[in-house]
Amino acid sequence: MTTPHQWRISESNAKLIGYRCPKCSWVSFPEKKRACKRCGSAPVEMMGFVMKPFGKIVSFVVQHRLPEGFETPLPLAIIEFEEGARAAGHIIDCKLEELHVGFEVEAEYRIMYEENGLTMYSYKFKPRRSH
Ligand SMILES: [Zn+2]
């Protein structure tokens, strides 16, 4: 049975939570770190916040040869969010010719699967359509 508490947890999981260093504002994503990579503060209590889903491509590769079960070609990119955090992810719903460094994308957080009452999420990026 789903309790309100579990419901709240899954709701917050369905968002992009970043963690900001209180000393220099560097943002860690997706893990909460105990040491800041930029200013070196440790231990540090990073503050969680909901990041905007928008970012830009910093670099990318287009994967052509992957194990069975993957649709190819499949672009994989490093994204820098507006808040400064970086993450790697697949680009979907995009023409290969459109891709370039600086290309604006939007993160889409999706439920991957549910197992033993645990919901697993993952994010992908698609061309930014909203502002
Ligand atoms: Zn810092």
Boltz pocket constraint, residues with backbone or C-beta under 6 A from the ligand:
constraints:
  - pocket:
      binder: B
      contacts: [[A, 21], [A, 22], [A, 23], [A, 24], [A, 25], [A, 26], [A, 36], [A, 37], [A, 38], [A, 39], [A, 40], [A, 41]]
      max_distance: 6.0
